[in-house]
């Protein structure tokens, strides 16, 4: 089984649900999810969910993030099975960058 550390960055350019990490065939251990509000003056909200099949499970719900600040939303590693995804929904377009750090085992 190959083990590879990876980071994935996404700019949320829409207020629709955006996949910020798509699981691999195998297992992925998510070590961190960083959310940054890159807007210099405005605050807005973000929601983050883990999706298994057709069911979404809330990880962070309508959390306000102030302008120019970042938050970490995991306090312990999280295991994702094959086919699971993590998605984020921004309150306003163009406010957030996300970074997901994972260990993929394929």
Secondary structure, 3 states (H helix, E strand, C coil): CCEEEEEEEEEECCCCCEEEEECCCCEEEEEEEEEEECCCCCCEEEEEEEEECCEEEEEEEEEEECCCCEEECCCCCEEEECCCEEEEEECCCCCEEEEEEEEEEC
